[in-house]
Amino acid sequence: MMENGETVGVGISSQRTPEGLLVTRTIPDAPAERGGIVAGDVVIAVDGKSSVSGAAIAGKEGSDVTLTVRHADKSTEDYILTRRKYSTVRPEELTWIDKDTAKLTIYSFDYTYKPDRVEQLMKEAEESKNLILDLRDNGGGTITNFRRLLGFFVAPSKPIGTFIDKRMVDDYLAAAKGDPKDLAKIAEWSPRKLRAIASETLPVYKGRVIVLINGISGSASEIVAAGLRDAIGATVVGTKSAGAVLVSQYIQATNGFMFQYPVSDYVTIHGNRLEGVGVTPDVIVSDPKIHLPNSPDEAVKKALELFAKAN
């Protein structure tokens, strides 16, 4: 649930295959990981039934489920797991691809984003020549969080884009008498530009930057990818983003749910509207059909090739 970053279950991410559900990731400290299930295992039966699905594995907190798992060595094993609450939060990660290249992965810009952690990771990457910013599968989040991230790469003096709401359109009509549907002109006219929030402890990163996106990269991720391309010439690699960039707010609903509604649009500093359009990468690299840890990552491989060519 959005409010606490918890859900109930056994804690696996999976992809359907002809053999069953391929486990692509186990959630740290969740029942599946504690029980010994690992990425690469295939769930071939749930409670003795060969018709497996995520819905079959789901259930009430405290209830048991038996997963029949086929391991990579083709052996099979039954795991009796008790469904319970676990955290769905994925902390930001920094990995070193080689001695010159760091990869910073940001899974979300929502309430789970940890500014202090990201600042520490950027400090560790400060001396790298190259940085890969991985925003794949990042569905977005809050304005403040992505502005903080942008602050590691772009000086606040350099505008990134413009949020356009009804009040801005009304002001534009009153002052300029222009077309209220011409968002690029409204953005050009408005003095209210989106800018990064500078870090108080780190200078702007001086190395080369490549941003990875895919079809699930949305909202804040799209603004960051387009903003870094426009502001510092970062190369964008991957597949076209979601095109879901309307700024929205949340209000409390019933039964622990939240209601989301749009309040403004967004236009890049070059006058491009991203809603319904998305960010088209400079270099197209398709996502793998199967996501497994330590499997070849073609987008990262392409980023390394691009960095090498720039030397």
N, C-alpha and C positions, 0 to 999 in steps of 0.2 A: 504494500500500500504506500502511496506517495508520502503520507505523513511520517512514517517511521522507517521506511526502507526494509521492511520485513515481509516475508510471505511464509506460507506453510507448505511443506512438501519434503522431498528427499534431497533436493539440491543438485540436479543435473541439467545441463544444456545438451540438447540432442538434435540430430538431423535424421529424418526418415530415410532408410535405405531398403532395398529388397529383402535384406536379411532381418531387419528390425530397426530399433532406434540406436543409431551410432552415438555414443557418448562423446561429445566434443569438449566438454569441460565439466568438472565437478566443483561445486561451490565450497570454498574453504570452510571447514568446521561443520558442514551440513552432514546429514545422515549418510549419504552415499559415499562421501570422501572418508568419513570415519569408519564406514563398513569395509572399505578397501576397493571400491569401484574406481577405475581410472579412465582418463580420456583414451579412446580407442576401443574400449569394451563395447559390445553390442547387446542391448536388451532384447532377448528373443521371446520372452514370455513374461506376463504379469499375472501373478496369482494363478499360475498354471495354464493361462490362456495365451495362445500364440498370436492373437490379435492385439498387438501392442500399440499404445498411443500415449501421448502426454496426458490426456484426460484419464486414461486408465490408471496411470501412476498417481494422479492427484487424489486427495482425500482429506478427511478431517484430521485435525491435530490430535496426536495420541494414538491414531489407528496404525495398524501394521500393513505392509505390503511386501509381497515376495517377488523379487526380480530375478529371473533366470538370465544369466549373463554369459555370453561367449567371449572369451579373452582372445588376444591376438594370436596365441599359440593354438587356438581352436578348442581348448578345453572349456567346459561349461561349469558354472557354479551358481548355486542359489544364495541370494542375500535376503534375509528378513530385516527390513528396515522400518523404523517407527517414524512416521511423519511428525515433524515438529517445525516450530518457527526457526527461521535462520535469516541472516542479513543478506540482502541482495546488493549491497553497496560494493562497487569495484574501485579500489583505490587507484589513483593515478600511478603510472609506472614509468621508470626510466631504464632503458636497456642500452648497452653499448654494442653496436653492430660491428664496429672495428675501432681501432685506436683513435680515429678522427671523427667518427660518426656516432651520435647518440640518437635514440628514438624516444620521444616523449609521447606516451599514450594517455589521452584524456577521454574517459568513458562517458562523461556527462558534465554538463554545466549546471545541473540542478542543485538542490540543497546538499547533495553528497559531495560536491566539489569542495576540496580543501585548499584554500589559498596558501596557507602556510606550508603545506606539503608540496604544492606545485612550486612555490618559491624556492624551497630547499632543493628540489629536483633540478630546477633551472640553474641554481648555484653550482650543482655538480656538473652540469653540462656547459657551464659558462665558457670554458676554454676549448670546447670542441670546435672543429672547423666546419662541421656540417651537423644540421639537426633535422630529423624527420619528425614532424608533428602529426601524429596519427589520430585522426578524428573519425575513423570508420566506425559505423554503428553508434555514433554519438548523436542522439536525437535532439540535443539542445539543452536549454535551461535558462538561467537568469541573465539579465543584461549586465549586472555588476560583475558576475563571475567571468564572462567572456571578455569584458573590458579589462579586467585584471590580467587575464592571459595575454591579450593584445599588448599590454603595457610592457611585457618582456621583449617585444619585438619592434614596437612602433612608438615614437615619441608622441606625447599628448598634443604637441603643436600641429601634428599632421592629421587632418580629418579622415575618417574611415567611410562614412556614409551618412544617411539621414533617415530618421524615423518620421513618418508622416501620419498624423492623426487628423481628426475632423477639425480641431481648433486651428491647426496649421493651414488646412485648406481654406477655412473661412477667412483667416488673416490674409492669405494670398489673394483671395478674391477681392477683399476690401482694398488691398494695397496695389495690386498689379492688374486686376480685372482680367486675369488670364483664364485658361481652360482648366477647370477643376479636375479633369481627368488626366492632365499632363503631369504625371508624377515627377518626371525628370526635371521639368521646368520648376515645379514647386520646390523640389530638393535643392536645385541650383539657387533659387531665390532665398531660401530660408537660411538664417544665420545659425540655426540650432543644429549643429553637426555632432555626430557621434564621434567620440574620441576615446583613446585608450586611457586607462588609469595606470600611471607610472608606478613602478616598484620603488619603495623607499630605500631599498638596500642594494639593488642590482642595477647596473647600467643596461641599456638596450643591447640585446644580443647582436654580435657583429658577424657571426658566421653565416653560411648559406642555409636557406630554409626550403624544405619541400613539405607540402601538406598532402596527406592521404585522406581521401574521402570515398564514400560509396553511396548507394541508393538509400541507405538508412541515415546517413549524415543529414541532419535537419536543423532548421532554425538557427540557433547560435553558432553551430558548426559551419553552416553555410556562410554566415556573416563573417566569421573568422577566416575561412578559406578565401573568400572573395576579397576581404580586407587586406590580408597579407599579400595576396597577388598584386592588388592595386598599389599598396603602400610601399612595399619593399621588394617587389618583383619575385616573390616566392613562386615556385612552380607547383602546380596542383596536379596530383597523380591519382588515378583510380577510375571510378565510374561516376556518372552524373548524380548529383545529390538530390535530396527528396523534393526540393522546391516547396518547403513548408516554413515560410519565414514571416507570417503574420505575428506581430507581437501580441501576446495574450496575458490575461490575468486569471487568477483562480479565486473562487469563493467556496466556502464550506457548503457541501451538500449533506445528504443524509447517509446513515450507515457507514460512516467513515470515508465516503467518497468526496472528491472535489469536482467542481464544475469549472471548465475552462472556456473563456470567450475572448475573441480578438478585439484589440483596441487600436492598433495602428499597423501601417504597412512599412516597408523598408526599401530604400533605393541606395545602391552603392555610390561611391564618390564619382564614378564614371557614368552615373545616370541609369544603371541597369536595375530593373525590378527582379527580385529573386523568387517571389511567391509564384508558384505554378510553373516556374521556369527552371530553377535550380542552378547549380554551378557546374558548368561543363569543364572537366579537367583539361589541362594542356596536353597531358599524355594519358591515353586510355589504357587501363590495365584492369581486366575483369577480376572479380572476386573468385576465389576457388570454390568449387561446388561443395567441397568438404573442408570444414575448418577444424584442424587439429593442432594442438601445440607442437612446436618444433617442425611442422611441415613446411615445405618451401613457400615463401611469401613473395609472389611475383611483383607486387607493388613495391616492397622494400628493395628487391633486387633491381628494379628499374630505377628507383631513387639513387641507389649506389652507382649505377651506370651514368646517370645524369650528373652526379657530383664529380665522377671521374672525368667526364668530358669537359667539365668547367675548369679543371685544373690547368 
